[in-house]
């Protein structure tokens, strides 16, 4: 996956350079990944980078004209055209990627970091001041994992790069595991691996004179202090802001693939799409056959915009190679995405054939409408080994304590903690863009009045004001402008009822009601509701075609029984789910994901330090 890695140390240069090469090689896994290394031994810094070819971060290492500044960069950020023009007038020369940033630092110094807008991480080396800056975006969606020893500071965009050269870290952190099985992600700056932490959001850590100043250039408290706006002013400001930022996300020379759904978030993006730029294609992820409401609506939206549209399907080879798909997902994402995310890399491989950039509506619901799916999993209490259930309970308490300000929880906790895994998987194949984490838009979301905080009306009215053609196309949940009437009400009720039925058809009813699953699924299939909204049917797949996989991996998870899981529960889990007697969907996901983490990232990495 694209990223950066490095060592800041006074150890022998040859040793550090060898370790950096190994770390960099761990992150470069695709033919379209480009990479390199860079060293400044006199400052004790050794680093490497991986990027998608022809992306914003390709062409490294970035340096100024006098070669006394160097930048390694991952991700993307947006610099206004007028700022670039001003730099060129000042005599700076650069291309269209991250190379302009090193020149901005020349002009602005450390003030630069707070001005950056995008999802990124970077290492900036300043020979003039004899300083090294390690920084990331404010959310942070470009992760930096780190570990410190008495003689070195190690960092990398992927935890496995650290695990590869520091085998003493190959041990699961019990609190990290407790977080994962309690709320489906690891909270805060903790990780699944003992001794490895993550850089907090908005960090700018400065290394100089043998020490490290750990500072942040941004805190969400700055936005929490913003005043709420009256509804009319907020909606006007939302329209102005979104129309202003949208061109950034369609811009550049690379072809943009718009990941269309039937929902409001991609509709808003398409309504704000700037005219005259047709270097775009649309696609929608879908199942092996049939057409969901997402598919049907997305086709109409693309047609209304005059854009080509493709349905990217789960073909038979996905099921035939399912075990490998799961392992790849867990490995690439360092365990932040697991069993039920096995489709993500598969789909994005297809997406890359259409466009190297993915523009998505991800996080619109969380940022603009306070919709959350971040809650405790509530696994069956009998799943836990003696003593571990208390750790899981403590993890739920940590999650509750982290809630705080709702906007901060959404943008700086739910998105980068709970939804990061899907981005990490997809980003291994394509560059990722979403306007819903633009600094200007997220700041504005803090000013949304309470009366509109959970309302879809501002988005619906935005679409209506910008694109009457898109306004006339109902969403997958039955939204159509802000009109009312019996037909609109019936459409909404139908969408909501069928959505709930389809969800339970795919995921199954809760454990206590699992006995009624056959009846519900027969009803959904006979009425045509099955597959109307959802095409990912992991719970059903594991009962049917993937039952042999479930039995095999559940047996392998027995190696963790007694530490995290109950031996008796693991013996019965697979058969109870396959038979339909119980719905253990969530339990299976946790057990099999953690089994893969242990097998691939703890026990499976090479022990030697020679390049493979």
Buried (B, 14 or more C-beta within 10 A) or exposed (E): BBBBBBBBBEBEBEBBBBBBBBBBBBBBEBEEBBBBBBBBEEBBBBBBBBBBEBBBBBBBBBBBEEEEBBBBBBBBBBBEEEBBEEBEEEEBEBEEBBBBBBBBBBEEEBEBBBEBBBBBBBBBBBBEEEBBBBBBBBBBBBBBBBBEEEEBBBBBBBBBBBBBBBBEBBBBBBBBBBBBBBBBBBBBBBBBBBBBBBBBBBBBBBBBEEEBEEEBBBBBEEBEEEEBBEBEEBBEBBBEBBBEBBBBBBBBEBEBBBBBBBBBBBBBBBBBBEEEEEEBBBBBBBBEEEBBBBBBBBBBBBBBBEBEBBBBBBEEEBBEBBBEBBBBBBBBBBBBBBBBBBBBBBBBBBBBEBBBBBBBBBBBBBBBBBEBEBEBBEBBEEBBBEEBBEBBBBBBEBBEEBEEBBBBBBBBBBBBBBBBBBBBBBBBBBBBBBBBBBBBBBBBBBBBBEEBBEBBBBBBBBBBEBBEBBBEBBBBBBBBBBEEEEEBEEBBEEBEEBBEBBEBBBBBBEBEEBEEBEEBBEEBEEEEBBBBBBBBBBBBBBBEEBBEBBBEBBEBBBEBBEEBBBEEBBBBBBBBBBEBBBBBBBBBBBBBBBBBBBBBBBEBBEEEBEEE
